[in-house]
Every structure is written in structure tokens, then in C-alpha cells.
Amino acid sequence: MVPPEERETIVISIAGRDSEQRRRKGEVSQALPAERATQAPVNSGFTLLELLIVLLLLSLGSSIVLPSIERGLKRVEARRSALELGAVARHLRSKAIYDGRPKGLVINPSENSYQTMDQRKVILPADVKIIKVEGGELAGDGRRIFVFFPNGSILGGEIGISGSEGTPPYFIRFSPLSGTIGVVRGT
């Protein structure tokens, strides 16, 4: 007779060989409780090399994507500044019509700023520059004043605003007869 300890050992080894044969044939097998006790634990974590490769890929991807995002943000900043200047000009025209008195918009390219006759000065962001000022009245020191009259007309002209290199300029156009103010993207 075989003592009980040896019988379990024999059963375990047979179950081990049997499950190995089923795995080779592609059959699905469930481990017996005794077989589970004899198997080594499975490592399911990532190796250091795998983590380093992932970090390398992430840094490479961000080095490609971030410059284009930065250019896009600068382009948006130039557009936003042009739209804000156009909105200020439209507001001044409406205010001149409502109050029945002329209103003025002072453009100062040397300081990269603009201001209304009765409000504070607005300095454009560092990446945004006033590149062109045509029309209006010359006020000295390179400044120009665009006057909005109570009948809705404007001293005609154009103001060009551009962002950093590679961004298209925007032009704020004042139509003298109709009094319309438009913001147009340049090429």
C-alpha cells in the first residue's frame, strides 16, 4: 500500500502532466486546487524598459505637437486683439451717434497701444504688433486719431495687426461713407 502523502504527490504530478498536454492541444483547462499550489506566481507588471519606452514616445510626441499648439495660440491672440479693437471702434461709433458728439480712437504704433479719448489705454500683448496705420488724422509722435461722427460717418482708414512670425495679419477697415467697421484676415 502507498501512504496517503505519496498518493497526493502522484495525483498532483499526473494533473500537471495532463493539463500541460491539454494546453499543447489548445484545449481550455482549469487548474485543480492542488495544481495551483504548485505553480509559480505570474508577474503581471511592466518592466523598467517598457516604462522608459512609453516615456520616450510621450516626450517625442509632445515635442512634435507643442510647437504647433503654440503657433495656434499666437494666431488666436492676434485675431482676438484685432476683434477687440474692432469692437471698441464699433462701440465708439454707436456712442457718437447716441451722444450726438464726435468720439475718437487714438492709435499709437510706437507704444503698440490704442485708447479712446475718454478712457484708459490698452496695450496689445507682446506677441501682437500694430504693423500698419493708414487714414485718420495725424496727431504727432506717429499717433493717429480716427474720429467717429454723430451722423455715423468715420474718418476712413485701415489698421493692421499681426502676431509673431508665421501668423497672418488682421486688418481693421473703416469705411468713411457708410461708417462700417470690418475686421479682415490678411494673407
C-alpha positions as CSV (number, residue, x, y, z in Angstrom):
1,M,0.0,0.0,0.0
2,V,1.0,3.6,-0.7
3,P,0.9,6.0,2.2
4,P,-1.5,9.0,1.7
5,E,1.2,11.7,1.2
6,E,2.6,9.9,-1.7
7,R,-0.8,9.4,-3.3
8,E,-1.4,13.2,-3.4
9,T,2.0,13.7,-4.9
10,I,1.2,11.2,-7.7
11,V,-2.2,12.8,-8.3
12,I,-0.6,16.3,-8.5
13,S,2.1,15.2,-10.9
14,I,-0.5,13.5,-13.1
15,A,-2.8,16.5,-13.1
16,G,0.2,18.7,-14.0
17,R,1.2,16.5,-17.0
18,D,-2.4,16.2,-18.1
19,S,-3.0,20.0,-18.1
20,E,0.2,20.5,-20.0
21,Q,-0.9,18.1,-22.7
22,R,-4.3,19.9,-22.9
23,R,-2.6,23.3,-23.3
24,R,-0.5,21.9,-26.2
25,K,-3.6,20.7,-27.9
26,G,-5.3,24.1,-27.4
27,E,-7.9,22.9,-25.0
28,V,-9.1,25.2,-22.2
29,S,-8.3,23.7,-18.8
30,Q,-9.0,24.7,-15.3
31,A,-6.3,24.2,-12.8
32,L,-7.0,21.9,-9.9
33,P,-6.5,23.3,-6.4
34,A,-3.5,21.0,-5.9
35,E,-2.1,22.2,-9.2
36,R,-2.5,25.8,-8.3
37,A,-0.4,25.3,-5.2
38,T,2.5,24.0,-7.2
39,Q,2.5,26.8,-9.9
40,A,4.8,29.8,-9.5
41,P,3.1,33.2,-9.2
42,V,2.8,35.1,-12.5
43,N,4.3,38.6,-12.8
44,S,1.8,40.9,-14.4
45,G,3.6,44.3,-14.0
46,F,5.6,46.3,-16.5
47,T,9.3,46.2,-16.8
48,L,11.5,49.3,-16.5
49,L,12.4,49.1,-20.1
50,E,8.7,49.1,-21.2
51,L,8.1,52.2,-19.0
52,L,11.1,54.0,-20.4
53,I,9.9,53.3,-24.0
54,V,6.5,54.7,-23.2
55,L,8.0,57.9,-21.6
56,L,10.3,58.3,-24.7
57,L,7.3,58.0,-27.0
58,L,5.3,60.5,-25.0
59,S,8.2,63.0,-24.9
60,L,8.7,62.6,-28.7
61,G,5.0,63.1,-29.4
62,S,4.8,66.3,-27.2
63,S,7.9,67.7,-28.8
64,I,6.2,67.4,-32.2
65,V,2.8,68.7,-31.1
66,L,3.6,71.5,-28.7
67,P,5.2,73.9,-31.3
68,S,2.1,73.7,-33.5
69,I,-0.2,74.4,-30.5
70,E,2.0,77.4,-29.6
71,R,1.7,78.8,-33.1
72,G,-2.1,78.3,-33.0
73,L,-2.3,80.2,-29.7
74,K,-0.3,83.1,-31.1
75,R,-2.6,83.2,-34.1
76,V,-5.6,83.2,-31.8
77,E,-4.1,86.0,-29.8
78,A,-3.6,88.2,-32.8
79,R,-7.2,87.5,-34.0
80,R,-8.6,88.3,-30.6
81,S,-6.7,91.6,-30.4
82,A,-8.0,92.6,-33.8
83,L,-11.6,91.7,-33.0
84,E,-11.4,93.6,-29.7
85,L,-10.1,96.7,-31.5
86,G,-12.9,96.4,-34.0
87,A,-15.4,96.1,-31.2
88,V,-14.0,99.2,-29.5
89,A,-14.3,101.1,-32.8
90,R,-18.0,100.0,-33.3
91,H,-18.8,101.0,-29.7
92,L,-17.3,104.4,-30.2
93,R,-19.3,104.9,-33.4
94,S,-22.5,103.9,-31.6
95,K,-21.7,106.2,-28.7
96,A,-21.0,109.1,-31.1
97,I,-24.4,108.6,-32.7
98,Y,-26.2,108.2,-29.4
99,D,-24.5,111.2,-27.6
100,G,-24.6,113.4,-30.7
101,R,-20.9,114.3,-30.2
102,P,-17.7,113.1,-32.1
103,K,-15.7,110.3,-30.4
104,G,-12.0,109.5,-31.1
105,L,-9.8,106.4,-31.2
106,V,-6.1,107.1,-30.8
107,I,-3.7,104.5,-32.3
108,N,-0.1,104.6,-31.1
109,P,2.1,102.2,-33.1
110,S,5.3,103.1,-31.2
111,E,3.8,102.1,-27.9
112,N,1.8,99.3,-29.5
113,S,-1.4,100.6,-27.9
114,Y,-4.7,102.3,-28.5
115,Q,-7.1,104.4,-26.4
116,T,-10.3,106.2,-26.6
117,M,-10.5,109.9,-25.9
118,D,-12.3,109.4,-22.6
119,Q,-11.0,106.0,-21.4
120,R,-7.8,104.2,-20.4
121,K,-5.0,103.0,-22.7
122,V,-5.0,99.4,-24.0
123,I,-1.5,97.9,-24.6
124,L,-1.5,95.0,-27.0
125,P,0.1,91.7,-25.9
126,A,3.9,91.4,-26.5
127,D,3.5,89.0,-29.5
128,V,0.9,91.2,-31.2
129,K,2.1,94.3,-33.1
130,I,0.4,97.2,-34.9
131,I,2.1,96.9,-38.3
132,K,0.1,99.5,-40.4
133,V,-2.0,102.6,-39.7
134,E,-3.4,104.4,-42.7
135,G,-6.0,107.2,-42.7
136,G,-7.4,109.1,-39.7
137,E,-5.8,112.3,-38.6
138,L,-2.1,112.6,-37.7
139,A,-1.7,113.6,-34.1
140,G,2.1,113.8,-33.7
141,D,4.6,111.2,-32.4
142,G,3.3,108.7,-35.0
143,R,-0.1,108.6,-33.4
144,R,-3.3,108.7,-35.5
145,I,-6.8,109.6,-34.4
146,F,-9.9,108.0,-36.0
147,V,-12.9,110.2,-35.4
148,F,-16.4,108.9,-35.3
149,F,-19.1,111.5,-36.1
150,P,-22.7,111.8,-34.8
151,N,-24.1,111.2,-38.3
152,G,-22.5,107.7,-38.4
153,S,-19.6,108.5,-40.7
154,I,-15.9,107.9,-39.9
155,L,-12.6,109.2,-41.0
156,G,-11.7,106.3,-43.2
157,G,-8.6,104.2,-42.9
158,E,-7.1,100.9,-42.0
159,I,-5.2,99.4,-39.0
160,G,-3.1,96.3,-39.5
161,I,-2.3,93.9,-36.6
162,S,0.0,90.9,-36.8
163,G,1.1,88.2,-34.4
164,S,4.6,86.7,-34.4
165,E,6.2,85.2,-37.5
166,G,4.1,82.9,-39.5
167,T,0.8,84.2,-38.3
168,P,-1.4,86.1,-40.8
169,P,-2.1,89.8,-40.2
170,Y,-5.6,91.1,-39.5
171,F,-6.9,94.5,-40.8
172,I,-9.5,96.7,-39.2
173,R,-11.1,98.7,-42.0
174,F,-13.0,101.9,-41.5
175,S,-15.4,102.8,-44.4
176,P,-15.7,106.6,-44.5
177,L,-19.1,107.0,-46.1
178,S,-21.1,104.0,-44.8
179,G,-19.4,104.1,-41.3
180,T,-18.9,100.3,-41.3
181,I,-16.1,98.8,-39.5
182,G,-14.8,95.4,-40.6
183,V,-12.1,93.0,-39.4
184,V,-10.5,91.1,-42.3
185,R,-7.8,88.4,-42.2
186,G,-4.9,89.1,-44.5
187,T,-2.7,86.7,-46.4
